[in-house]
């Protein structure tokens, strides 16, 4: 159950692999990737979907895709999502870049720094107290001090762990990264290319219609004055 595959499917895979290995006079097993290549295409796609689906359906959008458009969901999981491995201190993306992907953290630890919150606080502080406000940068936070000495603290480094989705907005509207995403400890991601997502959506008229409705809803929420704009914003 290491890859969250059902017992029934696991037995089918094992039997298929053993038959293929015996036919080729192989001894022992191979890597996960080698095993997948041995499997017939449809069985391979079934295994990939069953392994990744539990991670994706934590998000309501992908849960809806699986329930209402299973063939579309299978294409997303098997053809569009890709795995990415990130090393410690490596930047996944930085503030101000044009965003092209949605990210799902499947393992490891990352840290996200949201510049939008900092810029908003700076604007509020300096617009109300332009002469005496000052900022002091601290590790892991930014501290704002007004002319009365009152601290306005904001912890902008957010720990990002397994199960967190980032940059969903890129699926619904042109998006620019609102912060920095950096790896704290070796991490694994599932990455969805927004352009390829759009091309697959176009092939399913009912999915396209639903995505249009959801995109309009998402953008309304994004434009709400009460919304904190961030790459962490999701459905």
C-alpha positions as CSV (number, residue, x, y, z in Angstrom):
1,X,0.0,0.0,0.0
2,X,3.0,2.3,-0.3
3,X,1.5,4.0,-3.3
4,X,-2.1,3.9,-2.1
5,X,-3.1,1.3,-4.7
6,X,-6.0,-1.1,-3.8
7,X,-5.2,-4.8,-3.1
8,X,-7.1,-5.9,-6.2
9,X,-5.2,-3.7,-8.5
10,X,-1.9,-4.5,-6.8
11,X,-2.5,-8.2,-7.4
12,X,-3.2,-7.6,-11.1
13,X,-0.1,-5.5,-11.4
14,X,2.1,-8.0,-9.6
15,X,0.8,-10.8,-11.8
16,X,1.4,-8.8,-15.0
17,X,4.9,-7.9,-14.0
18,X,5.8,-11.4,-13.0
19,X,4.5,-12.7,-16.3
20,X,6.6,-10.1,-18.2
21,X,9.7,-10.8,-16.1
22,X,9.4,-14.5,-16.6
23,X,9.0,-14.1,-20.3
24,X,12.1,-12.0,-20.4
25,X,14.0,-14.3,-18.0
26,X,14.5,-11.5,-15.5
27,X,15.2,-12.1,-11.9
28,X,14.0,-9.7,-9.2
29,X,12.1,-6.4,-9.6
30,X,13.0,-3.0,-11.1
31,X,12.3,0.5,-10.1
32,X,8.7,1.9,-10.0
33,X,9.2,3.5,-13.4
34,X,10.5,0.3,-15.0
35,X,7.6,-1.6,-13.6
36,X,5.1,0.9,-15.0
37,X,6.7,0.6,-18.5
38,X,6.2,-3.2,-18.4
39,X,2.4,-2.8,-17.8
40,X,-0.1,-2.5,-20.7
41,X,-1.1,1.1,-21.3
42,X,-4.6,1.1,-19.8
43,X,-3.4,-0.8,-16.7
44,X,-0.5,1.6,-16.4
45,X,-2.9,4.6,-16.5
46,X,-5.1,3.0,-14.0
47,X,-2.2,2.5,-11.6
48,X,-1.0,6.1,-12.0
49,X,-4.5,7.5,-11.4
50,X,-5.1,5.4,-8.3
51,X,-1.7,6.3,-6.9
52,X,-2.2,10.1,-7.4
53,X,-5.9,10.6,-7.1
54,X,-6.0,10.6,-3.2
55,X,-3.5,13.5,-3.2
56,X,-5.5,15.5,-5.8
57,X,-9.1,15.0,-4.6
58,X,-8.3,16.9,-1.4
59,X,-8.9,19.9,-3.6
60,X,-12.6,20.4,-4.4
61,X,-12.0,21.3,-8.1
62,X,-10.1,18.0,-8.8
63,X,-12.6,16.0,-6.7
64,X,-15.4,17.4,-9.0
65,X,-13.3,16.5,-12.1
66,X,-12.9,12.9,-10.9
67,X,-16.6,12.5,-10.0
68,X,-18.2,14.3,-13.0
69,X,-15.6,13.8,-15.8
70,X,-13.5,10.7,-15.0
71,X,-11.9,10.5,-18.5
72,X,-10.9,14.1,-18.3
73,X,-9.5,13.5,-14.8
74,X,-7.5,10.5,-16.0
75,X,-5.9,12.6,-18.8
76,X,-4.9,15.3,-16.3
77,X,-3.4,12.8,-13.9
78,X,-1.6,10.6,-16.5
79,X,-0.7,13.1,-19.2
80,X,-0.5,16.6,-17.7
81,X,0.7,16.5,-14.1
82,X,4.4,15.9,-13.7
83,X,6.6,15.2,-10.7
84,X,9.3,17.6,-9.6
85,X,12.0,17.2,-7.0
86,X,13.4,20.3,-5.2
87,X,16.6,20.5,-3.3
88,X,17.1,22.4,0.0
89,X,17.4,26.2,-0.5
90,X,16.3,25.9,-4.1
91,X,13.7,28.4,-5.3
92,X,10.6,27.0,-7.0
93,X,9.6,30.5,-8.1
94,X,10.1,34.1,-7.0
95,X,7.9,37.2,-6.6
96,X,7.0,39.0,-9.9
97,X,7.5,36.0,-12.2
98,X,4.8,35.2,-14.7
99,X,3.2,32.1,-13.3
100,X,2.7,29.1,-15.6
101,X,2.0,26.2,-13.2
102,X,-0.2,25.0,-10.3
103,X,1.8,23.2,-7.6
104,X,0.8,20.5,-5.1
105,X,3.3,19.7,-2.3
106,X,3.4,15.9,-1.9
107,X,6.4,15.6,0.4
108,X,9.1,17.6,2.2
109,X,9.0,21.2,3.5
110,X,8.9,24.6,1.8
111,X,8.6,28.2,2.9
112,X,6.4,30.8,1.2
113,X,7.0,34.5,1.6
114,X,4.0,36.7,0.6
115,X,5.1,40.1,-0.7
116,X,1.5,41.3,-1.2
117,X,0.9,41.5,2.6
118,X,4.2,43.3,3.2
119,X,3.5,45.8,0.4
120,X,0.0,46.4,1.7
121,X,1.3,47.0,5.2
122,X,4.0,49.3,3.9
123,X,1.4,51.3,2.0
124,X,-0.9,51.6,5.0
125,X,2.0,52.6,7.4
126,X,3.6,55.2,5.1
127,X,0.4,56.7,3.8
128,X,-0.8,57.4,7.4
129,X,2.6,58.3,8.9
130,X,4.9,59.2,6.1
131,X,7.5,61.1,8.2
132,X,8.1,58.9,11.2
133,X,7.2,55.3,10.2
134,X,10.1,52.9,10.0
135,X,10.7,49.3,9.2
136,X,13.0,46.8,10.8
137,X,13.7,43.5,9.0
138,X,13.8,40.5,11.2
139,X,14.6,36.9,10.3
140,X,11.3,35.2,9.4
141,X,9.2,38.3,9.9
142,X,8.9,42.0,9.2
143,X,8.2,44.4,12.1
144,X,6.6,47.8,11.5
145,X,7.1,50.6,14.1
146,X,4.9,53.7,14.0
147,X,5.6,57.1,15.5
148,X,4.1,56.0,18.9
149,X,6.4,53.1,19.2
150,X,3.6,50.6,18.6
151,X,4.7,47.4,16.8
152,X,2.7,46.1,13.9
153,X,4.1,42.6,13.4
154,X,3.4,40.3,10.4
155,X,4.9,36.8,10.1
156,X,5.0,36.5,6.3
157,X,7.1,33.3,6.1
158,X,4.5,30.5,5.8
159,X,5.5,26.9,6.3
160,X,4.2,24.9,3.3
161,X,3.9,21.1,3.7
162,X,2.3,18.0,2.3
163,X,-1.1,18.6,0.8
164,X,-0.8,22.3,0.1
165,X,-1.8,23.7,-3.3
166,X,-0.2,26.9,-4.6
167,X,-1.0,29.2,-7.6
168,X,-4.5,27.7,-8.4
169,X,-5.3,31.2,-9.7
170,X,-3.2,30.5,-12.9
171,X,-5.9,28.0,-14.0
172,X,-8.6,30.7,-14.1
173,X,-6.8,34.0,-14.9
174,X,-3.4,35.4,-16.0
175,X,-1.3,35.3,-12.8
176,X,2.0,36.7,-11.5
177,X,3.7,35.0,-8.6
178,X,2.8,37.0,-5.4
179,X,5.7,35.8,-3.3
180,X,8.7,33.5,-3.1
181,X,8.5,29.7,-2.7
182,X,11.7,28.2,-1.4
183,X,12.5,24.6,-0.4
184,X,13.4,24.2,3.3
185,X,14.1,20.5,3.1
186,X,14.1,18.2,0.1
187,X,10.6,18.3,-1.3
188,X,8.4,16.6,-4.0
189,X,5.8,18.4,-6.0
190,X,3.1,17.6,-8.5
191,X,3.1,20.3,-11.2
192,X,0.2,21.2,-13.5
193,X,1.1,23.3,-16.6
194,X,-1.7,25.8,-17.1
195,X,-1.4,25.9,-20.9
196,X,-1.7,22.2,-21.2
197,X,-4.6,22.2,-18.7
198,X,-6.4,24.7,-20.9
199,X,-5.8,22.6,-24.1
200,X,-7.3,19.5,-22.5
201,X,-10.3,21.5,-21.1
202,X,-11.0,22.7,-24.6
203,X,-11.6,19.0,-25.7
204,X,-14.5,18.6,-23.1
205,X,-17.3,21.1,-23.7
206,X,-19.1,20.3,-20.4
207,X,-15.9,20.7,-18.5
208,X,-15.1,23.9,-20.3
209,X,-18.5,25.3,-19.4
210,X,-18.1,24.4,-15.7
211,X,-14.6,25.8,-15.6
212,X,-15.9,29.1,-17.1
213,X,-18.5,29.4,-14.3
214,X,-15.9,28.5,-11.6
215,X,-13.3,30.9,-13.1
216,X,-15.8,33.8,-12.9
217,X,-16.6,32.9,-9.2
218,X,-12.9,32.6,-8.4
219,X,-12.1,36.0,-10.0
220,X,-15.0,37.7,-8.1
221,X,-13.5,36.4,-4.9
222,X,-10.0,37.5,-5.9
223,X,-11.3,41.1,-6.6
224,X,-13.1,41.3,-3.3
225,X,-11.5,44.1,-1.2
226,X,-11.4,41.7,1.8
227,X,-9.4,39.1,0.0
228,X,-5.7,38.8,0.8
229,X,-4.1,38.2,-2.6
230,X,-1.6,35.3,-2.3
231,X,-0.4,32.3,-4.1
232,X,-2.0,30.3,-1.3
233,X,-5.5,31.4,-2.3
234,X,-7.5,28.4,-3.5
235,X,-11.0,27.2,-4.0
